[in-house]
Amino acid sequence: MSNQETTPEAPRRRFLKGAAAAGAAALAFPSVVKAQGPISMRWQSTWPQKDIFHEYALDFAKKVNDMTGGDLKIEVLPAGAVVPAFGLLDAVSKGTLDGGHGVLVYHYGKQTALALWGSSPAYGMDANMLLAWHKYGGGKELLNKLYASIGANVVSFPYGPMATQPLGWFKKPIGKPDDFKGLKFRTVGISIDLFTGLGAAVNALPGGEIVPAMDRGLLDAAEFNNATSDRLLGFADVSKVFMLQSYHQNAEQFEITFNKTKFDALPDKMKKIIEYAVEAASADMSWKAIDRYSKDYIELQTKDKVRVYKTPAAVLQKQLQIFDEVLVKKSADNPMFKE
């Protein structure tokens, strides 16, 4: 009688004990059963909000956000929202910002060799060829070494080939190399050494500060980048002389940076998506640039009444001569520049 009464209860007790054990296991390992929320990143670009360059930064962020299905959400703020444009690298390295969008030449003051990613004649390469060297010819490894030399805790993705940049905006056309002597001129990177060699008094300013400086007479002339950016930033309001062709930045590209600690913590799948988004954004940016810049070159002349001039051959030849001298000096001063 006793065995008949207790036998049906035995399976029930074993089931309840098994269920309790399973519940305890679930509590012990909540990450297995609990879905993670989206990862949010706060970025800043080095560009004013109205500049097409900031638009490129937003384009990249949207690609990542879309391709991850919202699992990674990148918000991009304009220059100055958190730190000044030239302070971006430090902010990303320290983790004040999770990432950023800018150019390598803005870090010239920290490591002169970084300027070789676009701020020099590039030894016959255009910007797309320079990116090819970066990915397949050892450039990536060298860049990692350069950032390690200054203790920068970042992961860098150069992308987005730029067209050859104009010589700049002037009060009157430049006719010969000596016309630069005493000229208060804005540029950045190793181009500082180039235009100093031409005799200019160089002032390195971020993009959003150039036109106000020209308007106040702090600058006589300046270069920035392209017809669209220059038009949006108001160069045509302070100058009507625009000179094309120059060797100072004829193979530049943009740079996407992540804080390395935060990038390394991302799932491998998400890292791969970011790499592919960089490549997709690189192509899309170059196509958008061709379309927008060509239209704005026309608008500058037809609507803004800007006069466009070709840079004299003598100025271009002088640039190459000075660059040869600068490269010798920088190589002697910095072994990594020589490398």
Summary of the structure (lengths in Angstrom):
residues: 339
radius of gyration: 26.9
end to end distance: 92.6
largest distance: 116.9
contacts: 1096
relative contact order: 0.15
helix: 54%
strand: 15%
